[in-house]
C-alpha cells in the first residue's frame, strides 16, 4: 500500500480518537449532516445553469445549514425545556405509587419505596453520568459553538468536493477518499436509522394517541412520549428499549392491564425494529444487529455515551474500508 494511503489511515484513526476523547462528536455530526445533505441535493442541480450554478449551490448550502441547525435546536429544546424530557421525571415519580398498588408483591420489592426514593435514585444516576451527558452536548454555549463550527467545516468541505482538483497531491487525494468513505457510512447508517425510527414513532403514536384513547385510556404526556420514541430511536436497537421502558412504566401507572397491553404492543414494535435493522441498516452496512450492538457496547465501555452514539457510524466506516482493501 502506498505511503500516502497509509498516512491517510493513520491520520483518520488519530482524528477519530481526538473526536471521541475531546468530545467533539456534536461538531462531527453537524458537519457530516451538512456535507452529506448538500452533496445529495447538489447532484440534482442541472448543469445548464451556468453562472447560476454557484447561486443555486449557495442556496442549497444555506437551506441545509438552517435545516441542520433547526434539528439541533429542536433537540436542545426537547432535552432542556420543562415541556420536554424534564416533564417525564415528576410524572414517573407520581406514577410510582400507582405501580406499586397494581403489581404483585414479589415484583414491587424491586421498586423504590416512594416517589422521593425514585427522584433520589434518578438524581444520583444523572449525577454519576453528568460528565457523559455534558460532553455529549447539553452544555450550552460550548455545544452551540461546536455545532456552528461543524456546520461551517462541512460546508467548506463539500465545496472542495464539488470543485476538487483533477490532479490533487497523493496525500490530499487519499484523505478525500477517507472523508468520502466516512460520509458514505454516515449516510447509510444515520439516514437508514431515521427511516426506522420514523416508522417506529408512527406505530407508537398510533398506539398511544389512537388505540388507547379508543379503549378509554389516556396516557399522560403523549406528545413527549412520541417525541422521545423518535429521538431515542435514532440509536439502533438500544434507543427503542429506552423509549419502550418509559412508556411501559407510565402505562403501569394507569393499570396493570394497560401495562400488559403496552408490553405486548411494544414487543411487536421492537421485533419489527430488529427485523428492519437487519434488512435496512444491516444490508446497507453489511452488518447484523449483533455486530452493531457489540460495537456500541465496546465503544460505550471505552468512551462512554459519546462512544455508544458514534459506534454504528464508526463500525460501518471501518468495515467499508476493510472491504475496500479486500481484508474482509
C-alpha positions as CSV (number, residue, x, y, z in Angstrom):
1,X,0.0,0.0,0.0
2,X,1.4,3.4,-1.0
3,X,2.8,5.6,1.8
4,X,0.1,8.4,1.3
5,X,-2.7,5.8,1.8
6,X,-1.1,4.5,5.0
7,X,-0.6,8.1,6.2
8,X,-4.3,8.9,5.5
9,X,-5.4,5.9,7.5
10,X,-3.2,6.9,10.4
11,X,-4.4,10.5,10.3
12,X,-8.0,9.2,10.1
13,X,-7.5,7.0,13.1
14,X,-6.0,9.9,15.1
15,X,-8.9,12.1,14.1
16,X,-11.4,9.5,15.5
17,X,-9.6,9.3,18.8
18,X,-9.4,13.1,19.1
19,X,-13.2,13.4,18.4
20,X,-14.1,10.8,21.0
21,X,-11.6,11.8,23.7
22,X,-12.2,15.5,23.5
23,X,-16.0,15.1,22.9
24,X,-16.3,16.7,19.5
25,X,-19.0,14.4,18.3
26,X,-21.7,17.0,18.0
27,X,-19.5,19.1,15.7
28,X,-18.7,16.0,13.5
29,X,-22.4,15.0,13.3
30,X,-23.4,18.6,12.3
31,X,-20.6,18.8,9.8
32,X,-21.3,15.4,8.2
33,X,-25.0,16.1,8.0
34,X,-24.3,19.4,6.1
35,X,-21.8,17.6,3.9
36,X,-24.0,14.6,3.0
37,X,-27.2,16.5,2.5
38,X,-25.6,19.3,0.4
39,X,-23.8,16.7,-1.8
40,X,-27.1,14.8,-2.3
41,X,-29.0,18.0,-3.3
42,X,-26.2,19.4,-5.4
43,X,-26.1,16.3,-7.6
44,X,-29.7,17.2,-8.7
45,X,-28.7,20.6,-10.0
46,X,-28.9,20.8,-13.8
47,X,-25.6,21.5,-15.5
48,X,-27.1,24.1,-17.9
49,X,-27.4,26.7,-15.1
50,X,-24.0,28.2,-15.9
51,X,-23.2,31.1,-13.7
52,X,-26.4,30.5,-11.8
53,X,-25.0,27.2,-10.6
54,X,-23.0,28.9,-7.9
55,X,-26.0,30.9,-6.7
56,X,-28.1,27.7,-6.6
57,X,-25.4,25.9,-4.7
58,X,-25.1,28.7,-2.1
59,X,-28.9,28.5,-1.7
60,X,-28.7,24.7,-1.1
61,X,-25.9,25.1,1.5
62,X,-27.9,27.8,3.3
63,X,-31.0,25.7,3.3
64,X,-29.1,22.6,4.6
65,X,-27.4,24.7,7.3
66,X,-30.7,26.1,8.5
67,X,-32.3,22.6,8.5
68,X,-29.4,21.0,10.5
69,X,-29.4,24.0,12.9
70,X,-33.1,23.6,13.4
71,X,-32.8,19.9,14.2
72,X,-30.1,20.6,16.8
73,X,-32.2,23.5,18.3
74,X,-35.3,21.2,18.5
75,X,-33.2,18.5,20.2
76,X,-31.8,21.1,22.6
77,X,-35.3,22.4,23.4
78,X,-36.6,18.8,24.0
79,X,-33.8,17.9,26.4
80,X,-33.7,21.2,28.3
81,X,-37.2,22.5,28.3
82,X,-39.7,21.9,31.1
83,X,-42.1,20.8,28.4
84,X,-39.6,18.1,27.2
85,X,-37.8,15.3,28.9
86,X,-37.7,17.2,32.2
87,X,-41.5,16.8,32.4
88,X,-41.2,13.0,32.5
89,X,-39.4,12.8,35.8
90,X,-42.2,14.1,38.0
91,X,-44.7,12.1,36.0
92,X,-42.7,8.9,36.6
93,X,-42.4,9.7,40.2
94,X,-46.1,10.3,40.6
95,X,-46.9,7.1,38.9
96,X,-44.7,5.1,41.2
97,X,-47.3,4.6,44.0
98,X,-49.9,3.5,41.4
99,X,-47.5,1.0,40.0
100,X,-46.8,-0.4,43.5
101,X,-50.5,-0.9,44.0
102,X,-51.1,-2.7,40.7
103,X,-48.1,-5.1,40.7
104,X,-47.8,-8.3,42.6
105,X,-45.9,-8.1,45.9
106,X,-42.9,-10.1,44.6
107,X,-42.4,-7.5,41.9
108,X,-42.9,-4.4,44.0
109,X,-39.9,-5.2,46.3
110,X,-37.7,-4.3,43.4
111,X,-39.1,-0.8,43.1
112,X,-38.2,2.2,45.1
113,X,-40.3,2.6,48.3
114,X,-41.6,6.1,47.4
115,X,-41.6,8.8,44.8
116,X,-38.9,10.6,46.8
117,X,-36.7,7.4,46.6
118,X,-37.2,7.4,42.8
119,X,-36.3,11.0,42.5
120,X,-33.2,10.4,44.6
121,X,-32.2,7.4,42.5
122,X,-32.6,9.2,39.2
123,X,-30.8,12.3,40.5
124,X,-27.9,10.1,41.6
125,X,-27.9,8.4,38.2
126,X,-27.9,11.7,36.4
127,X,-25.1,13.0,38.7
128,X,-23.0,9.9,38.0
129,X,-23.4,10.3,34.2
130,X,-23.5,14.1,34.1
131,X,-20.0,14.2,32.7
132,X,-21.0,12.0,29.7
133,X,-24.2,13.9,29.2
134,X,-22.5,17.2,29.3
135,X,-19.8,16.1,26.9
136,X,-22.4,14.7,24.5
137,X,-23.8,18.1,24.0
138,X,-26.3,19.5,26.5
139,X,-24.0,22.2,28.0
140,X,-24.9,25.5,26.5
141,X,-22.5,27.8,24.6
142,X,-19.8,25.2,24.1
143,X,-22.0,22.7,22.2
144,X,-23.5,25.6,20.2
145,X,-20.0,26.7,19.2
146,X,-19.2,23.1,18.2
147,X,-22.3,22.7,16.1
148,X,-21.7,26.0,14.3
149,X,-18.1,25.3,13.6
150,X,-19.0,21.7,12.5
151,X,-21.6,23.1,10.0
152,X,-19.1,25.6,8.7
153,X,-16.4,22.9,8.2
154,X,-19.0,20.7,6.5
155,X,-20.0,23.5,4.1
156,X,-16.4,24.2,3.2
157,X,-15.6,20.5,2.8
158,X,-18.5,19.9,0.4
159,X,-17.5,22.9,-1.7
160,X,-14.0,21.4,-2.1
161,X,-15.6,18.1,-3.0
162,X,-17.7,19.7,-5.7
163,X,-14.8,21.7,-7.1
164,X,-12.0,19.4,-6.4
165,X,-8.8,19.4,-8.4
166,X,-8.4,16.8,-11.1
167,X,-4.8,16.0,-10.0
168,X,-4.6,16.6,-6.2
169,X,-1.4,15.6,-4.3
170,X,-1.3,11.9,-3.3
171,X,-1.9,12.5,0.5
172,X,-4.7,15.0,-0.2
173,X,-6.4,12.6,-2.6
174,X,-6.1,9.8,0.0
175,X,-7.6,12.0,2.7
176,X,-10.5,12.9,0.4
177,X,-11.2,9.2,-0.1
178,X,-11.3,8.7,3.7
179,X,-13.7,11.6,4.1
180,X,-16.0,10.3,1.3
181,X,-15.9,6.8,2.9
182,X,-16.9,8.3,6.3
183,X,-19.6,10.4,4.7
184,X,-21.0,7.4,2.9
185,X,-21.0,5.4,6.1
186,X,-22.8,8.3,7.9
187,X,-25.3,8.4,5.0
188,X,-26.1,4.7,5.1
189,X,-26.3,4.3,8.9
190,X,-27.9,7.6,10.1
191,X,-30.5,8.1,7.3
192,X,-31.5,4.5,7.4
193,X,-31.9,4.7,11.2
194,X,-34.0,7.9,10.7
195,X,-36.4,5.9,8.5
196,X,-36.6,3.1,11.0
197,X,-37.2,5.5,13.9
198,X,-39.9,7.3,11.9
199,X,-41.8,4.1,11.3
200,X,-41.5,3.1,15.0
201,X,-42.7,6.5,16.0
202,X,-45.6,6.3,13.7
203,X,-46.7,2.9,15.1
204,X,-46.1,4.1,18.7
205,X,-48.1,7.3,18.1
206,X,-50.9,5.2,16.6
207,X,-51.0,3.1,19.8
208,X,-50.7,6.0,22.3
209,X,-52.8,8.6,20.6
210,X,-55.4,6.4,18.7
211,X,-55.8,2.9,20.0
212,X,-55.6,3.6,23.7
213,X,-58.0,6.6,23.6
214,X,-60.5,4.4,21.6
215,X,-60.3,2.0,24.5
216,X,-60.9,4.8,27.0
217,X,-57.3,5.1,28.2
218,X,-55.4,8.4,28.2
219,X,-51.7,8.3,28.9
220,X,-50.2,11.5,30.2
221,X,-47.6,13.4,28.2
222,X,-48.5,11.7,24.9
223,X,-46.6,14.2,22.7
224,X,-43.5,13.9,24.8
225,X,-43.5,10.1,24.7
226,X,-43.9,10.2,20.9
227,X,-41.0,12.6,20.5
228,X,-38.9,10.6,22.9
229,X,-39.6,7.5,20.8
230,X,-38.3,9.2,17.6
231,X,-35.2,10.7,19.2
232,X,-34.2,7.6,21.2
233,X,-35.0,5.5,18.1
234,X,-32.0,7.1,16.3
235,X,-29.9,4.8,18.4
236,X,-30.0,1.3,16.8
237,X,-31.9,-1.2,19.0
238,X,-30.9,0.3,22.3
239,X,-32.9,3.5,21.8
240,X,-36.1,1.6,21.2
241,X,-35.6,-0.2,24.5
242,X,-35.2,3.2,26.3
243,X,-38.4,4.7,25.0
244,X,-40.3,1.4,25.5
245,X,-39.3,1.2,29.1
246,X,-40.6,4.8,29.8
247,X,-43.9,4.0,28.0
248,X,-44.4,0.8,29.9
249,X,-43.7,2.4,33.3
250,X,-46.3,5.1,32.6
251,X,-48.8,2.6,31.4
252,X,-48.4,0.5,34.5
253,X,-49.2,3.6,36.5
254,X,-52.6,3.6,34.8
255,X,-53.3,-0.1,35.4
256,X,-51.7,-3.5,35.1
257,X,-53.9,-4.3,32.1
258,X,-52.7,-1.2,30.2
259,X,-49.1,-2.0,31.2
260,X,-49.5,-5.5,29.8
261,X,-51.0,-4.2,26.6
262,X,-48.2,-1.8,26.2
263,X,-45.6,-4.5,26.8
264,X,-47.3,-6.7,24.1
265,X,-47.6,-3.9,21.6
266,X,-44.1,-2.5,22.1
267,X,-42.6,-6.0,21.9
268,X,-44.1,-6.3,18.4
269,X,-42.7,-2.9,17.5
270,X,-39.3,-4.0,18.9
271,X,-39.4,-7.2,16.9
272,X,-40.2,-5.1,13.8
273,X,-37.3,-2.8,14.5
274,X,-35.0,-5.8,14.9
275,X,-36.2,-7.0,11.5
276,X,-35.8,-3.6,9.9
277,X,-32.3,-3.2,11.4
278,X,-31.3,-6.5,9.8
279,X,-32.9,-5.6,6.5
280,X,-32.2,-1.9,6.1
281,X,-29.2,-1.0,8.3
282,X,-27.7,-4.5,8.1
283,X,-27.9,-4.6,4.3
284,X,-26.5,-1.1,3.8
285,X,-23.7,-1.7,6.3
286,X,-23.4,-5.4,5.6
287,X,-23.5,-6.0,9.3
288,X,-26.0,-7.8,11.5
289,X,-27.7,-6.4,14.6
290,X,-25.3,-8.3,17.0
291,X,-22.3,-6.7,15.3
292,X,-23.7,-3.2,15.8
293,X,-24.6,-3.9,19.4
294,X,-21.2,-5.3,20.1
295,X,-19.6,-2.2,18.6
296,X,-21.9,0.0,20.7
297,X,-21.1,-2.0,23.9
298,X,-17.3,-1.8,23.4
299,X,-17.3,1.9,22.4
300,X,-19.5,2.7,25.4
301,X,-17.2,0.9,27.7
302,X,-14.2,2.9,26.4
303,X,-15.6,6.3,25.6
304,X,-18.9,6.4,27.4
305,X,-22.1,7.8,25.9
306,X,-20.2,9.5,23.1
307,X,-18.7,6.3,22.0
308,X,-22.0,4.5,22.0
309,X,-23.6,7.1,19.8
310,X,-20.7,7.1,17.4
311,X,-20.2,3.4,17.3
312,X,-22.6,2.5,14.4
313,X,-21.1,5.0,12.0
314,X,-17.5,4.2,13.0
315,X,-18.1,0.5,12.6
316,X,-19.7,0.9,9.2
317,X,-16.8,3.2,8.2
318,X,-14.2,0.7,9.4
319,X,-15.9,-2.2,7.7
320,X,-16.2,-0.4,4.4
321,X,-12.5,0.5,4.5
322,X,-11.6,-3.1,5.2
323,X,-13.8,-4.3,2.4
324,X,-12.2,-1.8,0.0
325,X,-8.9,-3.3,0.8
326,X,-10.3,-6.9,0.4
327,X,-9.4,-7.7,4.0
328,X,-12.9,-8.9,5.0
